[in-house]
Amino acid sequence: MRRLYTYLKDFIYADFDWRSYSGTLALLSFLLYLSHGNGVLLDWTYRNPDVGLKLLAFTSVIGLPYLAVVAIQAICRRETSPWRSSGPWLLYFLGLAMVVITMWFPFHADLAKRLFNPVLVKWGALQFWQGKRLVFMMLPLILYVVWHLKTEPGLLGLRGGNSELKGYFLILALVLPFVVLASFQEGFIRAYPYYKPSPMESDAPIGLVARISISEATYLLDFAIVEWVYRGFWVIALGRFLGPQSVLPMAVMYCMIHMGKPLGEAISSFFGGYALGAFAWQSKSIWGGIVVHMGIAATMDVMALLHRYAW
């Protein structure tokens, strides 16, 4: 735990600039108003009936805030910008494509209707919704690390970091009691578990235990992939060019993918994403974020399943 505190302190000391941080928080406040106040960003993206315009909207809503933070950093710090070279731009467009396509992808329900038994269409669509990250995020990242194996041997944070895991498990232990308490709230019970079996699935060719197990596996794997993208790619890979300044724009982008979630969750995603990004940059490891993310998600679903089937 002490090492994580040192990581965060040293990172803030190296990266903090009151002008760029203030400008970023002002921008983020405006974006949260557009997404959670009047809902205009949700109308442009998730609620947009036009598939083509929805893709353009997601590209703008996710990509432009990142570049806005980059511009704020460049203006406030008055340093020679690494964005004058092609390297960060190539990574930016690769990362943006991974994020946007997974958020926009509208074909999971149609695929489920074609490939699954009619009583399992809802369950199948859920698997495609989570599994799309295996194709559009995990596969490009694997190709990237194989291509850069000699120049980036850390596999974007998958190697190393074992010495800090005790601190992350301690953070998880401190958070989990609050998760357990929250599980008794009515809103929690309505929202979770991730997969909610329906009565029409009682005669499904795949048993209930198998369906729940497969759903939980894809659900938890999704959190690992998210960490690899946001803390591994956007922080460690972009950090080759941007240094510690890769963390702040990543945290804003990470907040933007929480459009439609409760406002408190969206705000906490920014600060949590910033802290995990700082840890990843200092340690060059993403395993801590995976431990915390997967631990909280698993506990939430276990508690929801207990409420639904045991209590």
N, C-alpha and C positions, 0 to 999 in steps of 0.2 A: 504494500500500500504506500509506503514511504517513497518507493521508486517511482510509482505512478504520479505522486504529488510532485516529485522532482521533475519528472518529464513535463508535466503541465506548466509548472513554474518556469522552467528553462525555455519552453516553447513560447510562452507569452512574452517573456523577456526578449527573445530573439525577434518575434514577429510583430508585437503590438505597436501600433501607430494610432494615436487617438483620432486623427482626422479620417483615416481610412476605415477604422472600426465604427466611428460615429456615422459616417456616410453609409456604410453597409447596413447598420441597424435601422437608419432612416428608410433606406430602400426596402428592407425586409418588412418593416411596419406597413409601408404602402402596399406591398405585394400581399401581405396577410389580410389587409382590408379588402383588396380586390378578390381574394379567394374565399375569405370567411365572413367579410362584412356584407358586401352587396352581391357576392357570388358570380361576378362577371367572368372570372377565369374558369369557373366550373362550367358556365354556359358555353364558353368558347371551346372547351376540351371535352370533358366526359359527357356533357349533355348535347353536344353538337351532333345533329343527325347526319350531316354530310361527312362521309368517310375521308374524302380528300382534304376538306377544310379542317377536319379534326386533326389530321396528321400535321398540317401546317401550323395549327394552333399549338399543339404539343411541342413542336420544334421551337416555336417562338417563346412559349411560356417557360420552357425548361432551359433553352439555350441562351436567351437574351439576358436574364438575370445574372447568369454566370459571367457573361462578358461585361455586364454593367459593374460588377464587383471588381473585375480585372481592371476596368477603366478607372474606377475610384482609387484602386491601389496605385496605379501608374501616375495619376494626377497628384495624389496626396504625397506620395513618397518621392516623386521627382527623381526617379532612378532610370537608368537605361533599361528599357523593357525587353525581357526575353522573347516577347511576342513578335519581335521584328524578324525572328528566324522562323523557318517552316516547321521545325520540330514540334513545338507545343500546339500549333494549329492542326497538324495531322492527328495528334492524340486527342485534341478537343473534338474534332469531327467524328473520330472513331467512337469515343466515349458517348458523345451526344446521340449517335445512331443507336448504340446499345440501349440507352435509357429511353429514348423516344419510342422506338419500335415496340419495346416491351410494354410501355404504358398505353400506346395507341392500339396495338394488335386487336382487331375486332372479330376475328374469325374462330375463336375458341368454341363458341356455341354451335356454329355450323359444322365444325369438325366433329364435335361430340355427337351430333345428330346422325352423321354419316357412319361413325365408327362404333358407336355403343348401342347396346340394347335400349329400347325406348324408356324403360324404367330407370336407366342409369345415365340418361342424358345430362341431368343436372350435376351428378357426381363427375361425369367425364369432362364436362365443361370446366369444372373446378380444377381438375388435374391439368388440363391444357392451359388454364389461366396461370397456374403456378409453374408448370413445366416449360412455358415459353422462355423463361430465363435460362434454361439449360441450353437452348438453341441460340438465342439472340444475345446472351451475355457470357455464359460460361464457355461456349465453343470459341468465340472470338478471343477471349482472354487466354484460353489454352494455346491457341495459335500464336498469340502475341508473346507469351512467355517462352514458347519453344523457339520462336524466331530470335528472341533476345536473351537466350539462355546464357550466352557468354558475357554479355554486357550487363545483364541484370540477374545475377544468379540467385537472388532472394525470392524469385517467383512471385513478385508483387506482394510480399508480406507473408507468404506461406511457409517460409523457412525461418527458424529462429523464434525468439520471443518466449521460450518456455520459462525463463527465470522470472517473468512478470506475472505468470498465470495465477499465482496465489493471491495477488492483489485483486485481480479481476473476479476471482471466486469470492473474495471477501465483499466486493461491491455487490455481487449477485446475492450473497447471503443477506446483506443489509436491505436490499430492494424487495426480495421475495415476500417477506411478511406483509408489506403493503399491497402486493399483488394478490395475496391470499385474502386479505381483508376486502379488497375491491371486488373480488369474485362473488361476494354476497350481495352486491348492489344489483338492482333490477336491470339497469342499463347494460351491465356486464353480461348478465345471463341472457339478455336478448341478442347481444352481439357475438358471443362465443358459445361453443367452440367454432373453430375455423370451418369444419365440415359438420353440417347438421343433417343427419339422415331424415328422410321424409317417409311417411307411412306408405307411399306408393312403391318404395324400394323394398318392401318386405319380401317380395318374391324374386328379388334380383339374383342373377346367376353368380354374383360375387357376394360372399357373406359379409355381415356387418363388421365383424372384427377385421377382416381383410381390407374392407373399404376404409375404415378408420385408420388402420395402420399405414396404408398407402398414402392417404391424405396427409397424415401427420409427417410422414417421411418427406413428401414433396414440400410441405409447408416449412419444415425446419431447414431443409436444404436451401430453400429460397433465401433464408436469412443469411446463410453462409455466403451465397453468391452475391447478395447485396453488399456485404462487408467487403468482399473481394473487389467489387466494382468501385464503391465509393471511397473506401479507405485504401484499398490496394492500387487501383488504377488511377483514380482522380487525385490521390495524395502522393503515393510513392512514385508512380510512373510520371505524372506531370511534374512532380517535385524535382526530377532530373533537370528540368529547365527553370522552374519557378522557385525552387527552394521551399521554405516554410510558407510562402505566400500561396501555395496550392491548397491550403486547408480552408481558408475563409470562403472563397467562392464555392468550394465543394459543399460546405455546410449550408449555404444558401440554396444550392441546387437540391440538396438532400431535404431541406425544408419544403421546397416546392413540390416534391413528389408526394407530399402528404396532403395535397389538396383534397378536400372532401372529408378528411378526418377531423375529429374535434379540435378546436382551436388550441387547447392546452397541449394536445399531442403534437400538433404542428410546431408550436413554439419550443417544446422540449426536444423535438427532433433536431432543431437548429443547434441548441446548446449541447445536446448529447452527441450530435454528429461532429461538432467542433472539437469536443473533448476526445472522442475516439480518433478523430483525424490527427490531433496533436500527439496522442499516444502512438499512433501508427507511424507518424513522421519521426518521432524520437527513437522508437524501438525498431522501426522497419519491420514490424510484425502486425498482422491483423487478427491473430488468434484470440486476443483479449476481447475484441469486439464481437467475435463469433461466439465466445463463451457467454457473454452478457446477453446478447440478442437471443440466442437459441435457448438459453436458460429461462429467460422471462417468457418467451413465447410458449415453450413447453409447459411451464407452470400454469400459464393462463388457460391453455387448452385442457390440461389434466384437471384443473379445478372445475372447468366448465363441464367436462365429461362426468365428473363425480356428481355435480349438481343435477345433471340430466339423468344419469342412470343408477346412481348409488344412494343419493340422499332424498 
